[in-house]
Amino acid sequence: MKTRAQAALVIQQVLDQGLSLSAVLPAAQEKVAPRDRALLQELCYGTLRWMPRLDAAVNEMMDKPLKNKSRIFHYLILVGLYQLIYTRIPAHAAVAETVNAVKLLKGSSLRGLINGVLRNFQRSAEVILARIDRVPSIRLGHPEWLTKRLRQAYPEDWEFIMEANNQRPPMWIRNNGQRQSRDQMLARMAEVGINAQAGDEGADCILLERPCDVTRLPGFEQGDCSVQDGAAQLAAQLLDPQPGEWILDACAAPGGKTAHLLERQPDLAGVVAVDADDNRLKRVQENLDRIGLKARLIHGDASTPDQWWPEGQFDRILLDAPCSATGVIRRHPDIKWLRRDQDIRELAELQGRILAALWPRLKKGGTLLYATCSVLPEENRDQVHAFLAATKGARLVPLHEQDTPAAPGRQFLPGEAGMDGFYYAKLLKEA
């Protein structure tokens, strides 16, 4: 009962207040019994993941939507429907617990309505779902604007992308090569009963058969390994830092890539990690402290480097640009509802400003790796294409055979090789 009420409140905070799921869920989990925290997470993630389908089902059964102060009970109904469609919770228990949560949310007068809607769905689920699933954006659980963009950008793969976005994400580990080889870490994991395999792309990638608590990972607290998606691990590998170089990690939080650069090349002259969010910069420091690494952390705006770095140029720059995060929706389903269509143009303009501002900070002969966790061409291929066309002395370093100035970079789609959606383009500043 309390778990369902908390789930409805979390969803309301995300949808009505624009707060991220990762920001509001931990506080809600503290309000339920420890044994119910995993269920609360499942209800929140699942309801947001499948909201268009759940919403459409409610609209089939109700003439008038619940609005204003009653809106919280609409979200409670969505939580109830999610349980009936997507979980193994017995239907009678899902309905009873959801209806009982009405009292905790101070809406006892709506108890009969919510009970009726859920029981009506039980009787007519097959017919209702068949009718609403005729609309692709509803069937695949995405907002209409994003569905349209994905269909346009990926006429052959848009359904694959949207289906991948709805999967539960796997857990990836980054082996710290300074401590042991990847094979040695795999053996250590096997000893404690963690089944895993080497990833196909990154040299330090390990894919777990099923997610586990980080406290079970051998040597995690000592920095022997870290949690980081396989696609994100490619950044340090592609940038390829060399001994004695100065590296700039722009938009560095939460610090996984900063740490990986230092793990792969311990003989760097130094790494400067910059982020505009002071709170998230603290997470960079926490990550470095756990592993026992050092970098120079700066609170600053990557689009205005003159304000925070008057000291010269860098040998290599990693620009993990602010983006729509449309490649990591499976990890953060609230992205679907926190992003708007107009955000994409604004983000692309910001990315262009940052690229133009950081380029003068790169030495001649130096390398800039442009990265996003987006799958939208406006933020990736089109962005780099425009930069190459406008920037004298900027040359593309191909990452694969089809990586050309006309269609630059490498785009990973969500689920490809088990990884998140990610984009990379490697640029050389000609001497």
C-alpha positions in Angstrom: 0.0 0.0 0.0 2.6 2.5 1.1 4.9 1.5 -1.8 2.2 2.2 -4.4 1.5 5.6 -2.8 5.1 6.5 -2.9 5.4 5.4 -6.5 2.5 7.7 -7.5 4.2 10.6 -5.7 7.5 10.0 -7.4 5.9 9.9 -10.8 4.0 13.1 -10.0 7.3 14.8 -9.1 8.9 13.7 -12.4 6.0 14.5 -14.7 4.5 17.6 -13.1 7.6 19.2 -11.5 10.2 18.1 -14.1 12.5 16.5 -11.5 14.7 13.6 -12.5 13.9 10.1 -11.3 17.4 9.7 -9.8 16.9 12.9 -7.8 13.5 11.9 -6.2 13.6 8.1 -5.9 16.2 7.8 -3.1 14.2 10.0 -0.7 11.0 8.0 -1.5 12.8 4.7 -0.9 13.7 5.9 2.6 10.0 6.1 3.4 9.3 2.4 2.7 10.5 -0.7 4.4 13.9 -1.9 3.1 12.3 -5.1 1.7 10.0 -2.9 -0.5 12.7 -0.6 -2.0 13.4 -2.7 -5.0 9.7 -3.0 -5.7 9.3 0.8 -5.5 12.1 1.3 -8.0 10.5 -1.3 -10.3 7.1 0.5 -10.2 8.6 3.9 -10.8 10.9 2.9 -13.6 8.4 0.6 -15.3 5.5 3.1 -15.1 7.6 5.9 -16.7 9.0 3.4 -19.3 5.5 2.4 -20.5 3.5 5.6 -19.7 2.0 6.2 -23.1 0.6 2.7 -23.2 -0.7 2.9 -19.6 -2.1 6.4 -20.3 -3.9 5.3 -23.4 -5.4 2.3 -21.6 -6.8 4.7 -18.9 -8.3 7.0 -21.6 -10.1 4.0 -23.1 -11.8 3.4 -19.7 -12.5 6.9 -18.4 -14.6 9.6 -20.1 -12.9 12.4 -18.1 -9.3 12.4 -17.0 -8.4 13.2 -13.3 -6.9 16.7 -13.2 -5.5 19.2 -10.8 -5.5 18.0 -7.2 -6.8 14.6 -8.3 -4.0 14.1 -10.8 -2.0 12.0 -8.2 -4.8 9.4 -8.5 -4.3 9.2 -12.2 -0.7 8.3 -11.6 -1.8 5.7 -9.0 -4.0 4.1 -11.6 -0.9 4.0 -14.0 1.0 2.2 -11.2 -1.8 -0.3 -10.8 -2.0 -1.0 -14.6 1.8 -1.4 -14.8 1.5 -4.2 -12.2 -1.3 -5.9 -14.1 0.4 -5.8 -17.5 4.2 -6.1 -16.7 4.8 -7.8 -13.4 4.3 -11.2 -11.8 2.4 -9.7 -8.8 -0.9 -11.6 -8.5 -3.7 -9.5 -10.0 -5.8 -9.6 -6.8 -2.8 -8.3 -4.7 -1.9 -5.6 -7.3 -5.5 -4.3 -7.3 -6.0 -4.5 -3.6 -2.7 -2.8 -2.7 -3.2 0.0 -5.2 -6.8 0.7 -4.1 -5.7 0.7 -0.5 -3.1 3.3 -1.3 -5.9 5.8 -2.1 -6.4 6.3 1.7 -2.7 7.3 2.2 -3.0 9.9 -0.6 -6.1 11.3 1.1 -8.6 10.5 -1.6 -11.0 8.0 -0.1 -13.9 9.2 -2.2 -12.0 8.0 -5.3 -11.5 4.5 -4.0 -14.5 3.0 -5.9 -13.5 4.7 -9.1 -9.9 3.4 -9.0 -11.1 -0.1 -8.1 -13.6 0.0 -11.0 -11.0 1.1 -13.5 -8.5 -1.6 -12.5 -11.1 -4.4 -12.5 -12.5 -3.2 -15.8 -9.0 -3.5 -17.3 -8.7 -7.0 -15.9 -11.8 -8.0 -17.8 -11.0 -6.2 -21.1 -7.2 -6.1 -21.2 -6.8 -8.0 -24.5 -9.3 -5.8 -26.4 -8.0 -2.5 -24.9 -4.3 -3.3 -25.6 -5.0 -4.5 -29.2 -6.9 -1.2 -29.9 -4.3 1.2 -28.5 -1.3 -0.7 -29.9 -2.2 0.3 -33.4 -0.4 3.6 -32.7 3.4 2.9 -32.8 4.4 5.5 -30.3 1.9 4.0 -27.8 2.8 0.4 -28.5 6.5 1.2 -28.1 6.1 3.6 -25.2 7.7 6.8 -26.5 6.5 10.4 -26.9 5.2 11.2 -30.4 7.9 13.8 -31.1 10.7 11.4 -30.3 9.1 8.6 -32.3 8.9 11.0 -35.3 12.6 11.9 -35.0 13.8 8.3 -34.7 11.7 7.2 -37.7 13.2 10.0 -39.8 16.8 9.3 -38.7 16.6 5.5 -38.7 14.0 4.3 -41.2 15.3 0.8 -40.9 16.1 0.7 -37.2 13.7 3.0 -35.3 11.6 0.1 -33.9 14.8 -1.7 -32.8 15.9 1.5 -31.0 12.6 2.0 -29.2 12.4 -1.6 -28.2 15.9 -1.5 -26.8 15.0 1.7 -24.9 12.4 -0.4 -23.1 14.7 -3.1 -22.0 16.2 -3.4 -18.5 19.8 -2.3 -18.9 22.7 -4.7 -18.2 25.4 -4.0 -15.7 28.9 -3.2 -17.1 32.1 -3.1 -15.2 35.3 -1.3 -16.1 38.4 -3.3 -15.1 41.3 -1.2 -13.7 44.2 -2.4 -15.7 46.7 -0.9 -13.3 45.6 -3.5 -10.7 45.0 -6.6 -12.7 44.3 -7.9 -16.2 40.7 -8.3 -17.3 41.0 -12.1 -17.3 42.2 -11.9 -13.7 39.2 -9.8 -12.7 36.9 -12.2 -14.4 38.5 -15.0 -12.4 38.1 -13.0 -9.2 34.4 -12.5 -10.0 33.9 -16.2 -10.7 35.3 -17.0 -7.3 32.6 -15.1 -5.6 29.8 -16.4 -7.9 29.5 -13.5 -10.3 29.0 -14.7 -13.8 30.5 -12.3 -16.4 32.2 -12.1 -19.8 34.6 -9.8 -21.6 32.9 -7.1 -23.7 33.3 -7.1 -27.5 34.4 -3.5 -27.9 36.4 -1.9 -25.0 39.6 -3.5 -23.8 38.6 -3.1 -20.1 34.9 -3.9 -20.5 33.2 -6.7 -18.5 29.5 -7.5 -18.9 27.7 -9.1 -16.0 25.2 -11.9 -16.6 22.9 -10.1 -14.2 23.2 -6.9 -12.1 24.5 -7.1 -8.6 25.2 -4.9 -5.6 28.6 -3.1 -6.0 29.6 -4.4 -2.6 29.8 -7.9 -4.1 32.3 -6.8 -6.8 35.9 -7.9 -5.8 38.0 -4.9 -4.9 35.4 -2.3 -5.7 36.0 -0.2 -2.6 39.7 -0.3 -3.3 39.3 0.9 -6.9 40.0 -2.4 -8.7 36.9 -1.9 -10.8 34.2 0.6 -11.5 30.6 0.5 -12.8 30.5 2.1 -16.3 28.6 1.2 -19.5 30.7 -0.5 -22.2 30.0 2.4 -24.7 31.2 5.0 -22.3 34.4 3.1 -21.7 35.4 3.6 -25.3 36.1 7.3 -24.7 39.5 6.8 -23.0 40.5 4.0 -25.5 39.7 6.2 -28.5 41.3 9.4 -27.1 44.4 7.2 -26.5 46.4 9.5 -24.1 50.2 9.3 -24.2 52.8 9.8 -21.4 53.6 13.3 -20.5 50.5 14.8 -22.0 48.0 17.3 -20.6 44.4 16.2 -21.0 41.2 18.2 -20.7 38.0 16.3 -19.8 35.2 18.8 -20.5 31.8 18.2 -19.0 33.5 15.5 -16.8 30.9 14.6 -14.2 30.3 12.0 -12.7 34.0 11.2 -13.5 34.1 7.7 -14.9 35.9 8.9 -18.1 38.3 11.0 -16.0 39.3 8.0 -13.9 39.6 5.7 -16.9 42.0 8.1 -18.7 44.2 8.0 -15.6 43.9 4.3 -15.3 44.9 3.7 -18.9 47.8 6.2 -18.8 49.3 6.7 -15.4 52.2 8.7 -16.8 50.2 11.8 -17.9 51.4 15.2 -17.0 47.9 15.9 -15.7 44.2 15.8 -16.3 41.9 18.8 -15.9 38.3 17.9 -15.3 35.7 20.6 -15.8 32.0 20.6 -15.1 29.4 23.3 -14.8 27.6 21.5 -11.9 29.4 21.9 -8.7 27.5 19.2 -6.9 28.2 16.7 -9.7 31.8 17.7 -9.6 31.9 16.4 -6.0 31.1 13.0 -7.4 34.1 13.2 -9.7 36.3 13.7 -6.6 34.6 10.8 -4.8 35.3 8.5 -7.8 38.9 9.6 -8.0 39.4 9.2 -4.2 38.0 5.6 -4.2 40.4 4.6 -6.9 43.3 6.6 -5.5 43.7 9.0 -8.5 44.4 12.7 -8.8 43.1 15.3 -11.3 42.6 19.0 -11.2 38.9 19.7 -10.8 37.5 23.0 -12.0 33.9 24.3 -11.6 33.4 26.0 -14.9 31.3 26.4 -18.1 32.9 24.5 -21.0 31.7 27.1 -23.5 33.7 29.9 -21.8 37.2 28.4 -21.2 38.8 31.8 -20.9 37.1 32.3 -17.6 38.7 29.2 -15.9 41.8 28.2 -17.9 44.4 30.9 -18.8 47.3 28.5 -18.7 47.8 27.3 -22.3 46.8 24.5 -24.5 46.1 20.8 -24.1 47.5 17.8 -26.0 44.1 16.1 -26.1 40.5 17.1 -25.2 37.6 14.8 -24.4 34.3 16.7 -25.0 31.5 14.6 -23.6 29.0 17.2 -24.7 25.7 18.1 -22.9 23.0 16.2 -24.9 19.5 14.9 -25.0 20.7 11.6 -23.5 18.4 9.7 -25.9 21.0 6.9 -26.0 20.6 6.0 -22.3 16.7 6.0 -22.0 16.8 2.3 -20.9 18.7 3.5 -17.8 16.7 6.7 -17.4 13.2 6.3 -18.7 12.2 9.7 -17.3 14.3 11.2 -20.2 11.4 10.5 -22.5 9.2 12.9 -20.4 11.8 15.5 -19.2 13.0 16.2 -22.8 11.0 18.3 -25.3 11.3 18.5 -29.1 12.6 22.1 -29.0 15.4 21.0 -26.6 17.2 19.3 -29.4 17.9 22.5 -31.4 18.9 24.3 -28.2 21.3 21.5 -27.2 22.8 21.4 -30.7 23.5 25.1 -30.6 25.2 24.7 -27.1 27.3 21.8 -28.4 28.4 23.9 -31.4 29.4 26.8 -29.0 31.4 24.5 -26.8 33.2 22.8 -29.7 34.2 26.3 -31.2 35.3 27.5 -27.7 37.5 24.5 -26.9 39.2 24.1 -30.3 41.6 27.0 -29.7 42.6 25.3 -26.4 43.9 22.3 -28.4 47.6 22.2 -29.4 48.4 21.8 -33.1 48.8 18.1 -33.8 46.4 17.5 -30.9 43.3 15.3 -30.8 39.7 16.2 -29.7 37.2 13.4 -29.1 33.6 14.5 -29.4 31.2 12.3 -27.6 27.5 12.2 -26.7 25.1 9.7 -25.2 22.5 10.7 -27.9 21.3 8.9 -31.0 20.0 12.0 -32.8 22.0 13.1 -35.9 21.5 16.8 -35.1 23.6 16.4 -32.0 26.1 14.0 -33.6 26.8 13.5 -37.2 25.3 16.8 -38.3 27.1 18.7 -35.5 30.6 17.3 -36.5 29.9 17.7 -40.2 29.1 21.4 -39.7 32.2 21.9 -37.5 34.5 20.3 -40.1 33.1 22.4 -42.8 33.5 25.7 -40.8 36.9 25.0 -39.1 40.2 25.4 -41.0 42.8 22.8 -39.9 40.2 20.4 -38.4 40.6 16.9 -39.9 38.5 13.8 -39.2 40.3 10.7 -37.9 38.1 7.8 -39.2 37.0 5.3 -36.6 35.7 2.8 -39.2 35.5 2.5 -43.0 32.3 4.5 -43.4 33.5 7.4 -41.1 33.8 10.2 -43.6 33.5 14.0 -43.4 30.1 13.8 -45.1 28.9 11.3 -42.5 31.4 11.5 -39.6 31.8 9.5 -36.5 30.6 6.2 -35.1 27.1 5.8 -33.8 26.3 3.0 -31.4 22.6 2.3 -31.1 21.0 1.3 -27.7 21.4 -2.5 -27.3 24.2 -2.8 -29.9 26.8 -5.2 -28.4 24.7 -4.9 -25.2 25.8 -1.3 -24.8 24.1 2.1 -24.4 23.5 4.4 -27.4 26.6 6.5 -27.8 28.4 8.6 -30.5 32.1 9.3 -31.1 34.0 11.5 -33.6 37.7 11.9 -33.5 39.2 15.2 -34.7 42.8 16.1 -35.4 44.1 19.7 -35.3 46.5 19.8 -38.2 50.0 21.3 -37.5 
